[in-house]
Amino acid sequence: MHVIAISARPGDANVGAAGTLRRFRERGAGVTIVTIANGNSLAGVHAPLDIPPRELASRWRAAAERSAETLDVELVWMDHSDFAVHSDAVTRMKLVDVLRARAPGLVLAPAPQGARRDERGAWRLARDAIEMAAAPNVRGEAQPHAVEPVLLAYERRLLSGFMPTEYVDVTSAVDVKRRAFEAMAQALGGGLGAAALAEPQAAAALLARHRGAQAGVDAAEAFRFDARASRATTQRLLP
């Protein structure tokens, strides 16, 4: 089975799903992280103001590539500007082609309760692209899916209203998840890496402990199935 994780911005999937993705790889599954926005808005928030947006985007791409190498997964970089992730016709077709080329059985996307507009936009984009990828009359570069993949939501931070339906024990993947963040920090360079990744790393650690306590393990990642957004299955797809 192939698994696709949608990351609204660089590093989002690392926070809420990297341990699960690593466990999929250990089972021999193909894994792709699709990063929609390029991180070019971080100047003035996590970075010195004198770093131009294009350079920030370039650094974030290098960081995402290093992280993907550490996790042993494929990276698809869509290179949209931050605050511009939504389900427009062009972006939907790009994602449709990505989905059809890999025929995933499972897609993980940021929860629609996310605080950032890019997270909410990525969820809607994933829903729409999955539906379109199975439609025979939607013409693209590859054949339509015979069966839609299951869609699950993951969290980038603790979210009000996000009620998990499934948990994955990621205790064995905590170290590689940490090393993926370290690889990102090194690629970002200088003080930018430490500043930009402090909050995501802290969120990842907090989530792992909190969801682990709920699941009765040392570290866990949580996911939510919503029958209004995805087809159902009688099988457990998560590791």
C-alpha positions in Angstrom: 0.0 0.0 0.0 1.1 3.5 -0.7 0.5 6.3 1.8 0.4 10.1 1.1 0.7 12.7 3.8 -0.4 16.2 2.9 1.6 18.9 4.6 0.1 22.4 4.3 3.5 24.0 5.0 7.0 22.5 5.5 7.2 20.4 8.7 3.5 20.1 9.4 3.4 16.4 8.6 6.6 15.9 10.7 4.7 17.2 13.8 1.6 15.0 13.6 2.4 12.0 11.4 6.2 11.4 10.9 6.3 8.6 13.4 3.4 6.9 11.6 5.0 7.4 8.2 8.3 5.9 9.5 6.4 2.8 10.8 4.8 2.5 7.4 8.2 2.5 5.7 9.4 -0.2 8.2 6.5 -2.3 6.9 7.6 -1.8 3.3 4.9 0.7 2.3 5.6 3.5 -0.1 5.2 6.9 1.5 5.0 10.4 -0.1 4.8 13.7 1.7 3.2 16.4 -0.5 4.1 19.8 0.8 1.8 22.5 -0.6 3.1 25.9 0.6 6.8 26.7 0.7 7.3 28.5 4.0 8.0 31.9 2.4 6.0 33.8 5.0 8.3 33.0 8.0 10.4 36.1 7.7 9.5 38.4 10.6 8.0 35.5 12.6 10.7 32.9 13.0 13.5 34.5 10.9 15.4 37.8 10.6 13.6 40.3 8.5 16.4 40.7 6.0 15.9 37.1 4.6 13.9 37.6 1.3 10.8 35.3 0.8 12.4 33.5 -2.1 15.5 32.6 -0.1 13.3 31.4 2.8 11.3 29.2 0.4 14.6 27.8 -0.9 15.9 27.0 2.6 12.6 25.4 3.6 12.7 23.2 0.5 16.2 22.0 1.4 15.0 21.4 4.9 12.0 19.4 3.7 14.3 17.3 1.4 16.7 16.5 4.3 13.8 15.5 6.5 12.3 13.3 3.8 15.7 11.6 3.4 15.9 11.0 7.1 12.4 9.4 7.2 13.1 7.5 3.9 10.1 8.9 2.2 9.4 10.7 -1.2 8.8 14.4 -1.2 6.6 16.2 -3.7 7.1 20.0 -3.5 4.2 22.1 -4.9 5.8 25.5 -4.1 2.7 27.6 -3.4 3.1 30.7 -1.4 2.0 30.6 2.2 -1.6 31.8 2.9 -2.5 30.6 -0.6 -3.4 27.0 0.0 -7.0 26.3 -1.1 -8.9 24.1 -3.4 -8.5 26.0 -6.7 -8.9 24.3 -10.0 -5.1 24.3 -10.9 -3.9 23.0 -7.5 -6.6 20.3 -7.4 -5.5 18.9 -10.8 -1.9 18.9 -9.6 -2.8 16.9 -6.6 -5.1 14.7 -8.6 -2.1 13.8 -10.8 0.0 13.1 -7.7 -2.7 10.8 -6.3 -3.4 8.9 -9.5 0.3 8.3 -10.2 0.8 6.7 -6.8 -2.7 5.1 -6.2 -2.6 5.4 -2.4 -4.7 3.4 -0.1 -4.5 6.0 2.6 -4.2 9.8 2.6 -3.4 11.8 5.8 -4.2 15.5 5.8 -4.2 18.4 8.3 -7.3 18.5 10.4 -9.9 21.0 9.3 -10.0 22.4 12.9 -6.4 23.8 12.3 -5.8 27.4 13.4 -4.0 28.4 10.2 -5.9 29.0 6.9 -3.4 26.9 5.0 -4.2 23.8 7.2 -7.9 24.3 6.6 -7.3 24.8 2.9 -5.2 21.7 2.7 -8.0 19.5 4.2 -10.5 20.8 1.7 -8.0 20.4 -1.1 -7.3 16.8 -0.2 -11.0 16.0 0.0 -11.8 17.5 -3.4 -8.7 16.0 -5.1 -9.5 12.5 -3.8 -13.0 12.7 -5.2 -11.8 14.0 -8.5 -9.0 11.4 -8.8 -11.7 8.7 -8.9 -13.9 10.4 -11.5 -13.4 8.9 -15.0 -14.4 12.1 -16.8 -11.7 14.1 -15.0 -8.8 13.8 -17.5 -5.2 14.0 -16.2 -1.8 12.4 -16.7 -2.8 9.0 -15.2 -5.8 6.7 -15.0 -8.5 7.4 -12.4 -8.6 5.5 -9.2 -10.9 2.4 -9.1 -11.4 3.0 -5.4 -11.0 6.2 -3.5 -8.3 6.1 -0.7 -9.3 6.5 2.9 -8.8 10.0 4.2 -7.7 10.6 7.9 -7.0 13.9 9.6 -3.9 14.5 11.7 -3.1 17.3 14.2 -0.3 19.8 14.1 -1.0 20.9 17.7 -3.6 20.1 20.3 -6.9 21.3 18.7 -10.2 22.1 20.3 -12.8 19.8 18.6 -10.3 17.3 17.3 -11.5 13.9 18.7 -9.2 11.1 17.6 -10.7 7.8 16.4 -7.4 6.0 15.9 -4.0 6.0 17.5 -0.6 4.7 16.4 2.2 3.7 18.8 5.2 5.6 17.6 7.5 4.9 20.6 9.9 3.1 18.3 10.0 6.0 15.9 10.6 8.9 18.3 14.3 8.9 17.7 14.0 9.1 13.9 11.3 11.8 14.2 13.8 13.8 16.3 16.5 13.3 13.8 14.2 14.5 11.0 13.7 17.8 12.8 17.5 18.1 13.4 18.1 17.5 9.7 15.6 20.3 8.9 17.3 22.7 11.3 20.7 22.0 9.8 19.4 22.6 6.3 17.8 25.9 7.3 21.1 27.1 8.7 22.3 29.5 11.3 19.9 30.8 13.9 16.9 30.2 11.5 16.8 26.5 12.1 16.6 26.7 15.9 14.1 29.6 15.9 11.8 28.2 13.2 11.6 24.7 14.5 11.4 25.3 18.3 7.6 25.5 18.3 7.0 22.5 15.9 9.4 20.3 17.9 7.8 21.3 21.2 4.4 20.6 19.7 5.5 17.2 18.4 6.8 16.2 21.8 3.7 17.4 23.6 1.4 15.6 21.2 3.3 12.4 21.4 3.2 12.3 25.2 -0.4 13.4 25.4 -1.7 11.0 22.9 0.6 8.3 24.2 -1.0 8.7 27.7 -4.4 8.4 26.1 -3.4 5.2 24.3 -1.4 3.6 27.1 2.0 3.8 25.4 5.0 6.1 25.7 4.4 8.0 22.5 1.6 8.0 20.0 0.1 9.9 17.1 -3.6 10.4 16.7 -5.9 10.5 13.7 -9.5 11.1 13.0 -11.9 9.4 10.6 -14.9 11.4 9.4 -17.5 9.5 7.4 -18.6 12.8 5.9 -15.2 13.2 4.2 -14.0 9.7 3.4 -15.2 6.3 2.4 -15.2 3.7 5.2 -13.3 0.4 5.4 -13.5 -2.6 7.6 -9.7 -2.9 7.7 -7.3 -1.0 10.0 -4.9 0.7 7.6 -2.7 2.4 10.1 0.3 0.4 11.5 
